[in-house]
Structures are given as structure tokens and as C-alpha cells.
Amino acid sequence: RRVTLLFLLLSQGPVLLVSLIQLLLITSPAGYHWHPHGIYQQLQIVNGFFFFLYLLCALFAMILSAGYVRYSLDLIRRRPSGYSALLSPLSQAGRVLRLSLLIFLFTFLWTLGLTILLAMLLALLRVILPLYALDFAALLLAFVYWGVLLNRVLRYSLAYHVLLDYPDYTARECLNESKCMMTGRRWSFCVLIL
């Protein structure tokens, strides 16, 4: 439990701290002296700086997430584990970040493609169906949309496990292995998550 608490504090704490500092800096008149003629440029600089901090926090959280997966694997396999498991993927930070980027890219592309398809279907149904049936059709399409998207995302759910178990695999090989491992198991994994 302590390792989980530490993981949550280390992964979410910096983001909350940066958000609080940003909020105090922008809203407090005493905290920062805004020049009335250059407020737009000053806000751009401040927001750019905080965007960089948020990006660093997200990268650190990705590495910590892989560390928490390592900790969980060690617990399941009854190996001695502790706080050091959270930081163990630091030596593989590049691989973890490449895998995270690849998962984000594929998830984004699936979401974009499905959103475009959904918008085209809704536009077509708007022409074909009467108004009273359009709401039901839109609701049905929304369920199908989220079901397909969840199905696609669950394919990548074991990618970090594969990455940590097979250090010689590339990020793409980890994704492919995760897809193979999740074939026929996505529904039970979804129920487990719920």
C-alpha cells in the first residue's frame, strides 16, 4: 500500500503543484506584475514555461507508471519488491517513452478515424432518417464508437508488461506481442477493470 501511495504522490503530485503555482501566478496581482501593454506576450511566455513543466511531469509519470507495472509484476511473481521498483525503468526511459508515444499515436489515429467515420455516418443518417429516429441511431452509433475504441485501446494494455519482461524487444514488437496476448481476452480484461 505504501508503494502505491508513493506512486500516486510522485506521479500526480508534481502536476498538482505546477497547476497550483500557475494558478497563483496568473491570478494573484501581488505575485506577478503584469505590464498592461505586453500582457499577451507575458502570458504566452508564462504558459509556454508551464507547458514545458507539464510535459516533464507527464514524461516522469510515464516512467513511474512502468515502474509501478514492474512492482506489480514482482508482487504477482512473489519476488522481493519495494520502493526501488518504481524507479527501476529509469535505465530504460527511452524505451518506455518510445512505447508510450507509439501507444498515444495509435490511439490518436484510431480515435481520429472513428470520429471522422462517426461524423460521416451521422450526416448521412440525418438525411435518411426521420428526426424521431435520429436520436436513437446517434445513441446506438455512440455505443458502437466507444466499444470499438475501447477494443482497440485494450489491445495495447499489456505493452508495458512485455517491455519490462523482454528488454530486447522494440516498442513495436511490444505492441504486437500485447495484441497477440490480448486476443480473446479483451472482454475479461474490461470486466476486470470495471
C-alpha positions as CSV (number, residue, x, y, z in Angstrom):
1,R,0.0,0.0,0.0
2,R,2.8,2.4,0.8
3,V,4.4,1.8,-2.7
4,T,1.0,2.6,-4.3
5,L,0.6,5.7,-2.2
6,L,4.2,6.8,-3.1
7,F,3.5,6.1,-6.8
8,L,0.3,8.3,-6.7
9,L,2.1,11.1,-4.9
10,L,5.1,11.1,-7.2
11,S,3.0,10.8,-10.4
12,Q,0.2,13.2,-9.6
13,G,1.8,15.5,-7.0
14,P,4.1,17.4,-9.4
15,V,1.2,18.1,-11.8
16,L,-0.9,19.4,-8.9
17,L,1.9,21.5,-7.6
18,V,2.6,23.1,-11.1
19,S,-1.1,23.7,-11.5
20,L,-1.3,25.4,-8.1
21,I,1.8,27.6,-8.9
22,Q,0.4,28.5,-12.3
23,L,-3.0,29.4,-10.8
24,L,-1.4,31.6,-8.1
25,L,0.9,33.3,-10.5
26,I,-1.7,34.2,-13.0
27,T,-4.5,35.2,-10.6
28,S,-2.5,36.9,-7.9
29,P,-1.9,40.6,-8.6
30,A,0.8,40.7,-5.9
31,G,2.6,37.6,-7.2
32,Y,3.4,38.9,-10.6
33,H,3.4,42.4,-12.0
34,W,1.7,42.3,-15.4
35,H,2.7,45.1,-17.8
36,P,-0.5,46.4,-19.3
37,H,0.9,46.8,-22.8
38,G,2.6,43.4,-23.1
39,I,0.2,41.2,-21.2
40,Y,-0.4,38.9,-24.2
41,Q,3.3,38.3,-24.7
42,Q,3.8,37.8,-21.0
43,L,1.0,35.3,-20.8
44,Q,2.5,33.4,-23.8
45,I,5.9,33.2,-22.1
46,V,4.3,32.0,-18.8
47,N,2.0,29.5,-20.5
48,G,4.9,28.2,-22.6
49,F,7.0,27.7,-19.5
50,F,4.2,25.9,-17.7
51,F,3.5,23.7,-20.8
52,F,7.2,22.6,-20.6
53,L,6.7,21.8,-16.9
54,Y,3.6,19.8,-17.6
55,L,5.4,17.9,-20.3
56,L,8.2,17.0,-17.9
57,C,5.7,15.9,-15.4
58,A,3.9,13.7,-17.9
59,L,7.2,12.1,-19.0
60,F,8.1,11.4,-15.4
61,A,4.6,9.9,-14.8
62,M,5.0,7.6,-17.8
63,I,8.3,6.2,-16.4
64,L,6.8,5.9,-12.9
65,S,3.8,4.0,-14.4
66,A,6.2,1.5,-16.0
67,G,7.9,1.2,-12.5
68,Y,4.5,0.5,-10.9
69,V,4.0,-2.2,-13.5
70,R,7.4,-3.6,-12.5
71,Y,6.3,-3.5,-8.9
72,S,3.0,-5.3,-9.6
73,L,4.7,-8.0,-11.7
74,D,7.2,-8.6,-8.8
75,L,4.3,-8.9,-6.3
76,I,2.4,-11.3,-8.6
77,R,5.5,-13.4,-9.2
78,R,6.3,-13.4,-5.4
79,R,9.6,-11.7,-5.9
80,P,11.0,-9.3,-3.3
81,S,10.0,-5.8,-4.3
82,G,9.8,-2.3,-2.8
83,Y,10.2,1.4,-3.5
84,S,13.1,0.8,-5.8
85,A,10.9,-0.9,-8.3
86,L,9.2,2.4,-9.1
87,L,12.4,3.9,-10.3
88,S,13.8,0.8,-12.0
89,P,12.6,1.8,-15.5
90,L,14.8,5.0,-15.4
91,S,17.5,2.9,-17.0
92,Q,15.0,2.2,-19.9
93,A,13.5,5.6,-20.0
94,G,14.0,5.9,-23.8
95,R,12.2,2.6,-24.4
96,V,9.4,3.5,-22.1
97,L,8.9,6.9,-23.7
98,R,9.0,5.4,-27.3
99,L,6.4,2.8,-26.3
100,S,4.2,5.5,-24.7
101,L,4.5,7.7,-27.8
102,L,3.6,4.8,-30.0
103,I,0.6,3.9,-27.9
104,F,-0.5,7.5,-27.9
105,L,-0.1,7.7,-31.7
106,F,-2.1,4.6,-32.5
107,T,-4.8,5.5,-30.0
108,F,-5.0,9.0,-31.5
109,L,-5.2,7.7,-35.1
110,W,-7.9,5.2,-34.2
111,T,-9.8,7.9,-32.4
112,L,-9.5,10.3,-35.3
113,G,-10.5,7.7,-37.9
114,L,-13.5,6.6,-35.8
115,T,-14.6,10.2,-35.2
116,I,-14.5,11.0,-38.9
117,L,-16.4,7.9,-39.7
118,L,-19.0,8.6,-37.0
119,A,-19.4,12.2,-38.2
120,M,-20.0,11.0,-41.8
121,L,-22.5,8.3,-40.7
122,L,-24.4,10.8,-38.6
123,A,-24.5,13.3,-41.5
124,L,-25.8,10.5,-43.8
125,L,-28.4,9.3,-41.2
126,R,-29.5,12.9,-40.7
127,V,-30.6,13.0,-44.4
128,I,-32.1,9.4,-44.5
129,L,-33.8,9.0,-41.1
130,P,-36.7,11.0,-39.7
131,L,-36.0,13.3,-36.8
132,Y,-37.5,11.0,-34.1
133,A,-35.3,8.0,-35.2
134,L,-32.1,10.1,-35.4
135,D,-31.6,10.3,-31.6
136,F,-31.8,6.5,-31.3
137,A,-29.4,6.0,-34.2
138,A,-27.0,8.5,-32.8
139,L,-27.0,6.8,-29.4
140,L,-26.5,3.4,-31.0
141,L,-23.6,4.7,-33.0
142,A,-22.1,6.3,-29.9
143,F,-22.1,2.9,-28.2
144,V,-20.5,1.3,-31.2
145,Y,-17.9,4.0,-31.4
146,W,-16.9,3.7,-27.7
147,G,-16.9,-0.1,-28.0
148,V,-14.6,-0.2,-31.0
149,L,-12.3,2.4,-29.5
150,L,-12.1,0.5,-26.2
151,N,-11.5,-2.7,-28.1
152,R,-8.6,-1.0,-29.9
153,V,-7.1,0.5,-26.8
154,L,-7.3,-2.7,-24.7
155,R,-5.0,-4.3,-27.3
156,Y,-2.1,-2.3,-26.0
157,S,-2.8,-2.8,-22.3
158,L,0.0,-5.4,-21.8
159,A,2.7,-3.5,-23.8
160,Y,4.5,-2.2,-20.6
161,H,4.5,-5.7,-19.2
162,V,6.1,-7.1,-22.3
163,L,8.6,-4.2,-22.4
164,L,9.7,-5.0,-18.8
165,D,9.8,-8.8,-19.3
166,Y,11.6,-8.7,-22.7
167,P,14.3,-5.9,-22.6
168,D,15.5,-6.8,-26.1
169,Y,12.1,-6.1,-27.8
170,T,11.5,-2.8,-29.6
171,A,8.4,-0.7,-28.9
172,R,6.7,-2.0,-32.0
173,E,7.4,-5.6,-31.0
174,C,6.0,-4.9,-27.5
175,L,2.8,-3.6,-29.1
176,N,2.5,-6.6,-31.4
177,E,3.1,-9.1,-28.6
178,S,0.5,-7.3,-26.4
179,K,-2.0,-7.5,-29.3
180,C,-1.4,-11.3,-29.5
181,M,-1.6,-11.8,-25.8
182,M,-4.9,-9.8,-25.6
183,T,-6.6,-11.7,-28.4
184,G,-9.7,-13.3,-27.0
185,R,-9.1,-11.8,-23.5
186,R,-10.2,-8.2,-24.0
187,W,-13.7,-8.7,-22.6
188,S,-12.5,-10.4,-19.5
189,F,-9.8,-7.7,-19.0
190,C,-12.5,-5.0,-19.4
191,V,-14.7,-6.7,-16.8
192,L,-11.6,-6.9,-14.5
193,I,-11.0,-3.2,-14.9
194,L,-14.7,-2.4,-14.1
